[in-house]
Amino acid sequence: MNQKSTLLVRYGEIGLKGGNRPAFERALCHNLVSALGPLPGLVASRRRGRILLEADVDLTASMHHVAQVFGVTSFSPVENLYLDPDAIITRAAEVLADALKTDFAGREQVLFRISVNRGNKSFPLSSLQFTRQIAENVMPAFPQLKVDLKHAELNLEVDIREEEALVFARRIQGPGGLPSGTMGRGLTLLSGGIDSPVAAWMCMKRGMRMEFVSFYSFPHVGPQSREKIIRIAEKLAEWQPRTVLHMVPFTPYQEAIRDHCPPRYRTVLYRRAMQRIASLIAARRRCRALITGESLGQVASQTMQNIAVIEEASRIPVLRPLIGMDKIEAIARARIIGTYDLSTLPAPDCCTVFQPQSPVIFGRLAEALEAEKALDLGALTFQAVKGAEKIELPEEA
C-alpha cells in the first residue's frame, strides 16, 4: 500500500443531519483542505461516518490547523495498512512508541488498553483474538504500560475495514460545532474589547461564516486602535477559510452626535449609528444577521431598555451569544480562542470618545428618535459606508 501521511477526522452532530449529512460532510472536507493549504497530494475523502485526510507530505506538522476547523470533534494520525495481521502488529508497536514519546515522556506507568474494531468480518481473527495477539507481541517492549480497561490513558486502536486497516493511538480534540459556511454569513460588530471576539467565535462554531465591521474615530483615537482590531480579526481568521474586515470612519458621526444631541444619549446613539451602518454593509455582503458581544446589565448601554432602543436601528436580526454570560465566563473563552491577550492591549476604542458623565440607563426609543432629528442620518450613514475600508485576511502577499 502506498504510504501516505493520513489523519482520521471525526465529526459529531453532522452525523445527525439525515438527508443533509452529505452536504455538511462536503463542506467539512472543503474547509479541511483549505485550512491545510496547498500540500502535495492532499485529498479529503468521506469514509463511513469519518473523513480521511491524506497527503504526500507529513500531516502531523499541520495538525494545529485541523484543530481549528469547526465541525471536527477529534482526529488521529493513523497508519493506513493492508489487511495483514503481522504488518498491523509491527506498525502498532511503532505507533505505540510514538504516542508514549509524544504524550507520556518520562512517565513510569501509563494506564493502557487495546481496542480492535473488526468491521470487516472476513478478517481471519475475531476482535478478541486479535486484541490478545497484539498485546502478546507489543506489551513486552513497553514495561511502563499497565492494562486498565476502564481508566486507560492510552488506547491503541485498530480499525479493521473492508479495504484497509487503520492503526492509531492518539486522539486530538477539535472544536466541534458545524462547518464554516453551512449556516450562512454573519457580520460581527468588532470592538477592541474582550466580548465581541468571543461572540463572533461562538457563532462561527455554529457554522456561520463571519465578516467583521469595526469603527475607527481618528484622530480621537490613534492608529494603535486600528492595528489592535486588525490583529484580533487576524486571530479569528485562523478559525475559518477566509475573512473580511470592514473598517468604518466614524468620526463625523460621533462629532455630529456630540454637537447636536443630548449628552446622556451619546453612547446609545453611537450604537444605533453602528447598527444602522452595519446593516447596510451586511446587505451588500449578503450577511443575514449582526452579531454583538452584549451581555445583559454589564454596562449602561446593555440594559434591556437600551438594548431594545439600539436594536431598533438595525434592519436585520441581531444575535447576542453572550447575553447570559458574565465577564469571567467571557474571559475564560477568550483565553481558549486566543484573543484575550490582544483584547487587553492598551488602546481606546471609539465608544470612549466624548463619553458622557451620566449615560442614560433606561433609554426610551421616542427620546432617541427625537434626538436623531437633529442629525442628517442619511448623509452621515452614506458617508460612513462609502468610506469603509475593506481588508481581506490573511492579506495578500
N, C-alpha and C positions, 0 to 999 in steps of 0.2 A: 504493500500500500504506500502511495506517495505520502511522505511525512510532511504535511503542512502544519504550521502552528495553528492551534484550534482553541477557541473559547466556546464553552457551552453556556448559553444565556437562558435564564428562566424568567418568566413573567407571572404576574398574579391575576388581577381581576380581568385582564384581557381574555383569559380563558372562560369568563362568564358571559361573553358578549354574543353568544349564539351565532346567528347568521352573519353578524357584522364582524365576527372574530378575524377572518382573513384580512379585512381592511386594516384593522388595528395591528395585526402581525406585519403586514407590508410596511405600514408607517414606522413601526419599530425597527425593522430591517433597514429602511432608508436612513433613519436617524442614527443608527449604529455605524453604518458605513460613512455617513457624513462626519460623525464625531471622530472617527479614526483617521480620516483624511486619505490621501491618495497612496495607499500602501500597495506594493506589488502583489497581484493575485488575490486581493481582498474580495471575499464573497460572503454574503449573509444568506442563509437558506433556512427555511422552516422545516422542522423535523418533529412531528407528533407532539405538539404542545411545548416545544423548545425551539430555540434558534441556535444554529451553529455559525460561528464566525471563523472563517479560515483565511489564511494568508500565507504567502511565500516567505515572510519575514517573521521574526519573533513578536508575537502579540502581547507577551507579558509586559513589555516596555510601555504598552499603550493602555494597560488595564485601568489606569486612573481616569481615562476618558470614558470608558464603558461604565464606570461607577457614577458618572454624572449624566447618564441618559435616562430620562423619565420613561417608565414602563418596565425597566429592569428591576426585578426583585433581588436576584443574586446571579452570580456567574462563576464559572470554574475554568481554569486552564486544564485541558484534557488531552490525553493521548488517544489518538484515533487508530485502532488496530484491526487486523484481520481476526477472524474468529478461531484463533489458535490458542488453546489453554496455556501452553508453555510460554508463548510470546507474551500473553497477557500477564502471567505471573512475573516474568522478568521485568516487564515495564512497570508493574505495580510496585515492585521493590524500589525502582528508581524514583517513581512519583512520591512514594512514602518518604524516601530520604530527602527529597527536595522540600517537602512540606515540613518535616522536622527541622531542617536547617533554616527555613524561612520564618516559620511561626513559633517554633519551640526551642530555639537555640539555647543551650545551656541548661535545659530542664533535665533533672534526674529521673523524673517519672511523668509520663503522659498517658492519660486515660484514652483508650483506643477501642475501635471496633471496625469490622469489615461488613460492608453491605453489598450484596450482589443482587441485582435486578435482572432476572432471566426472562426478558420479553420474547426472545427467540426460543421457542420450545424445541427446536431441532438441535440446539446446543447439547453436546453429549453428556454434560454433567448438570445435575439439579443445582439450584441456588445454594442449598445447604452443603452439598458435596463440594462445590467449587469454593465456597467460603472456607471450609476446612482445609482444602488443598492449598489455597493461598496463604492461610495462616501458618500452616506447617512449613512452607517454603520461605516465608518472608520474615516472620517474627524473630527467629533466632538471630538475625543480623542486627536487631534493634532492641537491646536489653532494657532500654528505658520505657518500653511500651508495656502497659498493664491493661488487660481486657476489662472493659466496663461497658456493658451494652446499654445501660440506662443513662449514664452520665459522661459518655465519651466526649473528649475534647477534639479528637482527631478521628475522622471517619474516612477510611479508604473505601471508595465506591467504585463498583464495576457494573456498568450498564450494558447488558448483552442485547443487542438489537439484531434485526434481520440481516442488515448489510455490514455491520461493524460492531466492535466493542469499544466503549468509552471508559477510560480509567482516569480517576481524579481523586484528590484528597483535600482540596481547598474549596471553600465557598466564600466568595467576597460579596458583601452586601451592596445592592444598588439602592436607588432612592424610591423605587416603587412608582405608583401612580399610573398615568396614561401617557402614551407617546405624544411628544410635542406636535401640535397642529391638528390633532384629532378632534379637538373641541373648539376650533376656530381661533380667531385673533382677539387679543385684548390690548388695551393701552393703559399703562400704569402711569399715574402722576408721581414721578420720582423726585423725592427731595433728597437732601443730604443727610437725613436722619436715619434712625435705626429701623423704623416701622415699614416704610413703603417698599424697600427692597425685599423684606420678608413677605409682605403681601403679594408682591409680584411672583416670588418663588413659589408660594403656595398655590397660586392659580396656574403657574407653569406646570407644576406637578400634576394638576388635574387635566393636562392635555392642551392647555391654552398656549398658543404661540404669542409671545409677548413683544410689544413695542413699548417704548418709553417716551414720555414727554416731561421736560423739566423747564423751569422758568428762571431766567437769568436777569438780574437787575443791576447791570453795570451802568454807572461807576459806583453805585451804592454798595455793592459787594464786589470784591476783587476777583481776578482771574483764577485764584486758587479754588473758589467755589465751583466754577465751571469745570475745572480739572477734577475735582473731587467727584462730581456727578458722573463724568465720563469714566472714571476708574470704577465706580460702583456698577455702572452699566456693563463695563467690560467683565467684571466678575460674574454678573448674572448671565452674560452672554456665553459663559462656559457651559451652561446647562441647556442650551438649545442650538439648533443648527445655524441660524443667522439672526442678527439683532439690529434694530434701527432705533436710534435715539434722536428725538427732536428737541433742539434747544431753542426756546422761545424768548425773544427780547420782551421783558415785562416792565421795564422802567416807565414808559409813557402811561401805561395803565395805572401803575401804582401812584405816580405823581398826580394824575387826574383825580384819583380817589382821595389822595391826601388833600388836594386843593379844594375839592367841591363837595365832599361827603362828610357826615358826622364821624368824628374820630373813633368813637366806640364801635362803629360798624366796619372799620377798616379791614380787619382780618377776615370777617365773613364775606365782605365784598371782594377782597383779593381771591378768596377761594371760589366764589361764584364766577369770577372772571376766568379763573383757571379751568373750571369745568366747562364754561362756555367755549373757550378756545380749544380745549382738548376734544370736545365733542365734534368740532369741525374737522380737526386733524384726523380723528378716528373715522369719520365718514369717508374722507379721502383715502385712507389706508385700509378700508374695509374691516375695521375693528368693531366688534359688536358690543363691547362693554368697556367702561372705565373702571380701573382698579385703584383704590386708595388704601393707605395704611391707617385709617381712622380706627380708634379704639374708644369705646363709649366712655365718656367722662374723663379722658386722660388729660385734655387741655380744654380751655374755654370754648374753642371752636367745635368741640366734639361732644357737646350736649345733644340730646335728642332733638331739641328745638333748632339748634344751629345746623345740625346735620341736615335736617329737613329743608331749611332755608337754602343751604348751599346746593343740595341736590336738585332743587327746582330749576337751576340754571343749566343742567345737563339735558341733552336731547336723547341720550341713550341710558341703559341701566348702569348703575354704579354698584360694584361689588366691593365688599369690605371684609376680607378674610380674617382680619384681626379684631373684629368688633367686640368679641368677648374675651380677648386676651389681656392680661396685664403686662406691664413693662418687663418683668422678669422673664416671662414666657417668650416675649418677642426677642429679648437679648439672647436667650439660650438658642433660639432658632437661628438668629443672625450669626452666632458663632459657628454653628454647624455648616451653614451655607457659605461662610467666608466673607461676609460683608461687614461684620461688626467693627473690625479694626479700621476699615475705610470710613464707616459712618461716624466714628468718633474722632476723626481728624478735625482739628480746629479750623473751621471755615463756615461763616454765616450763610444761611440760605435767604431767599428773597422775602420770606414771610416775616423776618425780623426787621425789615425796613419800615420805618415810620410806625413802629408798633405803638398802639395807644396804651396809656397807663391803666385804663379800666375798660377792657374789651367787653362787649355785650356777651352775656352768658346764655340768656334765654331770648334769642332773637326772634323777631316777627317778620314774616315774609312781606307783609304790607309795608313795613318800615324800610326794609331793604329795597323793595321796588321803588318806593318814593325817593330814597337816596339816589338810586341809579338814574332817575330822571334828569339829574344834573350832568350826566355823562353822555357823550356821544358813543354809545355802546357799539354801534355798527362800525364806526371808523376805527375805534380802538381795537376791536376784535379783528377786523380785517388787517390792520397794520401788524398785529402780533402774529397772525397766521402766515401772512405774506413774508414776514421777516424770519420765520423759523428756519434754523439750520438743521439739515438732515445729516446725521452721522451714522455711517454703516460700520458695525462692529462684527468681527475684527476689521479694522481699517485696511483697505487695500495697500499692498506694499508698493 
